[in-house]
Amino acid sequence: MTETSFHENSVAIIPATSDTIAPDNLNASFVSLINLSPITFCDPNESLKDYLSHDIDKLIVLCNFEKSPNKILSDEMRTVLVKQVIDREVNIALRDANFQVGKEPLKKFVIDRSRFLKLANEIATVFNEESGLYYTPYYQEGDVSVNPSGKLWERFNEVKKKMRDAGILQSNPKPVKNSKSVVVANANTIEKIEWLKKNVQPVDQVKDYWRETFDVRQSNWKNENKAESSPFIYECLKTDLGVDLIDIDFKRIQQKVKDDCIDSNWPKVAKSIRKYYSVNEQFVPTATAKKLLGLHSNISEDKDEIILLLLLTCILDNTSANSATVKKVGKKRKNLCGESPPQKVTKDSEDLSQVDLTNDFLSIVKIETQVQEIIDKKKSTALAEKKTVQPYMLFVGTPEKCTSFYVVVDNYKYKVVDAFAALKLNFQIFFVWNLQFPKSCNNTWVFIQKSIFEISTVGNKYPAKVNKMFTYVKRTVEDKN
């Protein structure tokens, strides 16, 4: 048998002869194909009417429509039409992938929402049909999510199944996002998502369904459908079980992050913060930092993580609302980060107990009853300024010793065991729910992202202050003293 030759930009398909395998028998017969011939590719920009004018199979649809007394397509012709339209989309996918039989299967076959709508509207225009008969996109009606539907949609899913069974399309592929990051969910997945919206028990089933619906949920949180993009449409996320569910998603997104990354990397960062201020403690940026340094001098290093986290924001973001007045005292000198440090605080008599310890990174209140007060205050302030409140940590106690630890998101708060658990959860939420770091503490979070969780930014680019702190940490680690 001679070797089959292929034209450029062509893929091998079944020859159009009397022995051609019927589409319905494609599954069982695909592996036995021997004689192959090149395909003529379709033009994706060609009008529907022109496309249907190419050969007899397609012309049948147009001719039947034209001779119909009322210019109405029969059900039989609608079926033929839908087959031809979806076949063209398959053709385009094969062309784009340079597919060849016996080689790698297609990794994806997706028709995005806008393309479906274009196809349905074109059919409606040419054949005086209702576009919704051929495609209706996903939509939300009250508390009910309605899956995509229509003849094009049904044929699309039938063809995908046949392509997978035949080895043309990769089996069990990961759902593919279209230009609007919408992942198409099957009926089984939709059912599980609806179940998750209403149930918090049994826990094992919640976690199983949570894992199985990952791709669709992630898509919903990133798309423009506000009804589906809120995490709190799921009852399970309104409870402490949400901590485990967020962790499940984060590990799926960031598979290289080690479970012990905080234990491994925090000591290096902590050493750097302590040394930064031990060398420069007479040059503190705010009254908040001065108070924290005073507290730090009376606490052991194994219990100073909260103070150090707050000091880190002073280094990188200067988030405190209470900046102390400074006075020039001669020529400035560079500190160990290469920056010209602020000058010494002159208000030695200031009552440091009045310094505000609330910011967009971490807030501390003295008693439990103040927790809701802070939450409400932040929301009202943001509303007045037409801003949003991003997730933040909220502790109860003092910087030296806290008794309760929360991460606050919207109207909900998650209680965790300690400061590091709060730091981890807060960071995970940004990634899992596709949220941006608050501008007021962006540098702090970007630094934590790279130095603690070892996740690089896009392009590995960082703000100048963050880069300088990276350098300082490296020098501190190398310094054995």
N, C-alpha and C positions, 0 to 999 in steps of 0.2 A: 504494500500500500504506500503510495507516495505521500510525502508530507504536505499538509495543507498550508497554503500561503495566505497571508492576511494583508489586506490593504491597510494603509496608514489611516489611523483614526477609525478603525473598524473593529468589531468584536464578532466572535463566532456565535452563530445561532443555528437552529435547525433549518435545513433547506426546505423551500416551499415546493414539495413534491407530493405525489399521492401517498407516499409513505410517511409524510410528516406526522410526528407524534401530536396528538390532540392535546390542548392545554390541560384538560382534566386528567390526562394520563401522564403528565409531565413528571410527577413525583417518582413513580416507579421506573420510568424509562430513561430518565436523565443520564444516569451513569453509563448507559449502554450506547450513547451517541458516538458515532465514528465520523460520518461524513458531515463536514461543517462548511458553511459558506459565509461570506461577509455580509454585514447588515448595512443598509442605507440609513443614515441617521436623520432624525427629524429636526426641524428648525423650531426651537422652543418659542421663538417670537412670531412664528407664522400664525395667521388668524385661524380660528376654528373652521371656518367655512372653506378656506383654501386647503387646510389639512385634510378635510373630509373629501376633497375633490380629487385626491391622488389615485385611488384605485377602487375597484368595484365594491369591496367590502365596506368601504367608507361611503361611497356614493349611494349605496342602498339606503342609508339613513336620510340623506338629503332628498333623494327621489321620492321615497315614501312620504316624507313630510310635504313635499310640493304637490303631490297628487291627492293628498288627503283633503276632503271637501272643506273641513273646518281648520285646516292647517294645524293639526294636533298630532303629536307623536303617539304611536301606540306603545303599550308597555313593552312589547317585544323590541321595538326600535329604540326605546329608551335604554334597554339593557345592552343592545349593540353599541349605542352611542357611548355609554359610560365605559364599556370595555375599551373602545377605541381611544377615548380620552386618557384613561389611566395607562393604557399600553404605551401611549406617547411619553408619559412621564417615566415609565420604566426604561424606554428607549434612551431618553435623555440621561438618566442615571447611569446606564451602562456605558454610554459614550463618555461621560465625565470621568468615570472610573477606569476607562480603557479595559473593560472586562474581557477576559478570555476564558473559555471553558477549560476546565482542568487546572486553572491557575487559582489565585486567591479569590474567595467569594467577595461580593460587595460588603463593605463594612457597615453601610447604612443605605437605606432607601427612605427618604423623608420628603413629604410635600408639606411645606409650611402653610400656616393659616392664610397668609395673603395670596399664595398661589391657588389654594383651594377656592377662595372667594372669587379670584379672577376667572378661574375655569367655570365655576357655577354661573357667574354673571354673564359670561360669554355665551354659554348654552342658553340662558334665559333670553338673551338678545336675539340670537339666531333662530330659535325655535318657539318663541313666544311662551316660554315656560316660566314657572316660579323658581327663582334661584335656590330658595330654601328646600326645594324638593331634591336638589342635588348636593347641597352642603349647607349646614347650619353649624357655626362654630360653637365651642364651649361657652357657656354663660352661666351666671348666677341669678337665681330667682328666689329672693328671700333667703332662706336658709338652705335651699336646695341647689346643688350643683348639677347642671345639665351637660352631659357629655356631647361631643360633636356627633352629628348624624347626617344622613342623606345618602343618595345612591353612589355618589363619588367616594364618599367616606367608606361605605360598606365594601365597594369594589377594591379600594385601596388596601384595606385590611385583608381581604381574601387573597389578593395577589401577593402581599407580603408573606402570608403563611405558605403559599405554594412555592414562592422563591426560597424561603428557608428550608422547606422540606426537600426541595430539589438541589440544595447546595449552592444556589445562586447568591443568596443573601446569608450573611453570617448568622448562625443560630444564636438565639438568646442574646442579641446585642444590647448594649446599654442604650437606654432611650436617648434619642438625639434631639437637641434643642434647635429650634428654628431661630430666625432673626430676632424674635421677641422673647427668646429663651423659654418658649412654651414646650413642655414635654407632653406628648400624647399619651394618655393613660388608657389602659384597657378597662373593661367593665369590672374585672376582679379587683384591680387596683383602686378604682373609684369607690367600690364597695368598702374596701378596707379604710380608705381615707374618711369616708362618711362615718364609719364605726369609731375611728379614733377621735372624731370631733365630739362624740357623745359619751365615751367610756374611759374610765380610769382603772378598771379591773376587768379580768385578772391581769396582774402585772406582766407575767410572762407573755401573754397574748398581746398586750400593748406593745411590748418591746419587739416581738416578732413582726407585728404589722408595721411598726415604726421603721424597722430595717427594710422591709419589703417595699415601702412606699417612698423611700429616700429620694429617688430621682424626681418624682412628680412634685413632692413637697418643696424640694430645692428650687425647682422651676417656678412654682407658684410664688415663692418668696421673692423671686427676682423679676417677675413679669409685672405688667401694668394692671392686673386684676386685683384691685384693692381688697375685695371681699375674701380672696384666697391668699393674699400676701401677708396678712396678719398672722403671726404664730399663734395667737391666743384664740383662734377659732377652734383649736384643739383643747378639749377639757384637760387632757393629761398634762399639758404644758402649764396649766394653772395651779398644779400641785407640786410638791417637792419631787415627785417622780420626774418632773421636767429636767432636773439636774442630770439624771442618768441619760435621758433621751438626747439632750444637747451633747453630752459626751459621746454618745453613739454616733451622732451625725458628724461631730468634729473629727473623730478618728477615721471616718470614711473620707472626709475631705482632705485632711492632713495626715496621711498614713505614715509619714516619716517622723512625725513628732514623737519623741520617746515619753513613756509614762513618767519617768523620773527626771524629766528635763528641769523642773524647778529645783529639786533636790541637788541636781548636778551643777546647775549654773548660777543659782542664787548666791552661794557663798562667794563667788568671784565678783559678782555685782555688789554685794553687801560690803565686801572689803574695799572696793573702789569708792563707794559713797562715804564710808567711814574715813578713809584716808583723805578724800577730797576736802572734807570739812575739818579734819584735824589739822591739816596744813593751812587752811584758809578760814578758820573759824572766826577770826577777827574781821573778816570781810564777808558778811552774810547779806544775801539779797533782800530779805524781808524780815519783818517782825516775827512772822510765822516761823521762818527758819531759825531765828535766834531762840525762840521758845523751844523748838524741837531739839536744838543742840543742847540746851540746858537740861532738858529731860533725858537726853541720850547719855549724858555723862553719869547718870545714876542708874543705868540699867545694863544688864549683862548682854553680851553679843548674841546669845542664843534666844533672846526675847526682844530684839530691837527691830524686827522686820517691819512693823507698822510705821515706826518713826522713820526708818530708812526709805520706805515707799513714799512718804510725804516729802522727805528731803529730796528725793529724786525728782519730784515734780518742780521743786524750787530750782533745781539745777537746770532742768531741761525746758520747763514751761513757765515757771514763775506764776503759778495759778492762783496764789493767794489774793484775796480781795483787799487785804490790809498790807499795803506796802509802806514800810517805814520811811521816814524822811532821812535822806542821806546828806552828808556834808563832805566837801572835798578836803582831803588831808594830804596834799602834796601830790607828787607824780604817781600815776597809776603804774602797776606792774602786772605782768602776765601771771595768771594762775596756771595750774598744771594741765588744764584743758586748752591752754593757748588763748584764753579770752581775757579781756581786761575786766577784772572783777569790780562789782559795785563797792562803794566805800563803806567804811565802818558806820554802823548805826549809832547815832548820838543820843537817842532817847532812852538812856539807861534807866530812867525812872518809870518808863511806860509799864502799865499793868498788863503783863503778857497773858494773864488769864482771860483777857478779853479778845485775844487774837482769834479770828475766825478759822475753824478747821473744817470748813465745808467747801468743796470744789467739785468739778465735773469728773474728777478721777476717783477721789475717795473722800467721804464725809464721815465725821465722827460726832456723835451726840452723846450726852452724858447718861441719859436714862431711856428706857425702852419706850416710854410714852411719847418721846420726841421723834421717834422714827417716822410716824405718819405725818407729823408736822413738817418735817424736812421734805418728804415726798410731795406733799401738797404745795409747799412753798416753791419748790423747783418747777413744778408743773405750771403754777400760776405765773411765775416769772417768765418762763419760756413762752407762755401764751401771750403775755403782754408784749414780749419782744419778737413775737412771730417766729419763734424757733422751736426746735424739737428737743426733748430730753433724751439723750443717748444713755444706754445702760451704764450704771456706776455702782461702786461699792459703798456700802453704808454700814458702819460699825457702831456698836454701843459700848461706851466706857471711856477710856482715856488713851492717848497714844502709847502710854507705857503698858496698859493692860485693858484689853477689850473682852467683853463677856458674850457678845452676840455679833454675828457676822452675816450680812445680807448682800445680795446683788439685786438691784432694783431695775426693773424693765417696765415701763409704762405704769400701770396700776398694780403690778404684781411684784412680789419680792420672794427671792429664794434664800432660805436660811441654810448656811453651810457651817462646817466645823471650825474653820480657822481662817486667818488672813490669806494664806496661800491657796486654800480651796476657793476663796472668793476671787482672788486674782486669776486663777485658772478658769473659773466659770465665766467671769466677765469677759475675758479675752476670747474664749470659745464662742460666746454669743455673737460677738462682732463678725466672726467668720461664718458661723452657721446660718445666721439670719441676714447675711449680706449687708451689714451696717458699717457706716464710716466711723472712724474714731472722732470724738469731739475735737473741734479746733483748739479749744483751750488747753487740752492735754494731749494733743496729737503726737508731739515729740516723745512724751513719756511712753505712750503705747507703742509707737514705732520702735523705740529702743527696747522695750520688753519683748516685742515680737521677734526681734533678731537675736538679742542677747540671752533671753530666757528660753523661748520656744524654738529658736534656731530656724525661723522662717524668713526668708529674704523678701524684700519688697520687689515690685515689678521693676526690672532693669537694675535691681540692686542699688537703687539710689536712695539717699537719706538726707534729711535736713542737716545743715552745717553743725548745729549744736549736737545732734545725735552722732554724727561722724566723729566729732571731737571727743565725745564721751566714750565711743568705742575705742578710740586710741588710748584714752586714759585708762580704761579697764585693762586693755592689753598690757600697758606699761606696769600697772599695779600687779597683775598676775605674774609678770616676769620678775618683778621686784620681790625678792625673798624676805625682805625685812618686814 
